[in-house]
Amino acid sequence: MAGPEPTESTAPANAPEPDATDPAGGGPAPAVVPDPDAARDAAPAAPGRPVPSSPEVSARMRRQAVRDTAQEVAVRRLLYAAGYRYRLHRPVPGLPRRKIDIAFPGVRVAVFLDGCFWHGCPEHATSPKSNSEWWRRKLDGNKARDLQTGRALTEAGWTVLRFWEHEAAEDVAASVAAVVLACREEE
């Protein structure tokens, strides 16, 4: 069977042009693969969200941990080492898309470890200068959601404990352990 006509291209559709060569000499130039972060940063903001003030800020915000923060992991390790067993990221009953950071379902203790920026710590919260109105609404909404979540859990018979990310893990673990122990003794 004869091969393709000499005028037909047998290269894949995404291959570089046949006359393109590597600047270092020899062979075809490597295919250019677009940086997905650059494309995301250059893309318009999602509806309802402001345009990021810079690609660096956008990248930094994407890297923020949603779960398993350093403080959360440290508190969990201390509790586990002290013999306490818990559930992680348990859904809040009746409130979709909300999770308890550390839950003790048997005694109904819910522990939240809140980030100073995202939850409006009175000592460390800051207000972004870029897109300030959008951020004010966003952070006020976070605080309102925290109150609603706490209220719903309390009404469902849970004890709600909230701590700030700047609090020492040892102090947080000791407070949690004391409350869990007191709840177990009440049973």
PEWOPE-V660932 format. One record per backbone hydrogen bond with DSSP energy under -1.0 kcal/mol. NH is the residue of the N-H (numbers start at 1). CO is the residue of the C=O. Records with the same first field share a line. If there is no record, write none. Layout:
# PEWOPE-V660932
NH = CO  CO
This chain:
# PEWOPE-V660932
8 = 5
15 = 12
20 = 17
22 = 27
25 = 22
39 = 35
40 = 36
41 = 37
42 = 38
43 = 39
49 = 46
58 = 54
59 = 55
60 = 56
61 = 57
62 = 58
63 = 59
73 = 69
74 = 70
75 = 71
76 = 72
77 = 73
78 = 74
79 = 75
80 = 76
81 = 77
82 = 78
83 = 80
84 = 79
87 = 103
89 = 101
90 = 100
92 = 98
95 = 92
98 = 95
100 = 90
102 = 111
103 = 87
104 = 109
109 = 104
110 = 159
111 = 102
112 = 161
114 = 163
119 = 115
121 = 116
125 = 121
135 = 131
136 = 132
137 = 133
138 = 134
139 = 135
140 = 136
141 = 137
142 = 138
143 = 139
144 = 140
145 = 141
146 = 142
147 = 143
148 = 144
149 = 145
150 = 146
151 = 147
152 = 148
153 = 149
154 = 150
155 = 151
156 = 152
157 = 154
158 = 153
159 = 108
161 = 110
163 = 112
165 = 114
167 = 164
172 = 168
173 = 169
174 = 170
175 = 171
176 = 172
177 = 173
178 = 174
179 = 175
180 = 176
181 = 177
182 = 178
183 = 179
184 = 180
185 = 181
186 = 182
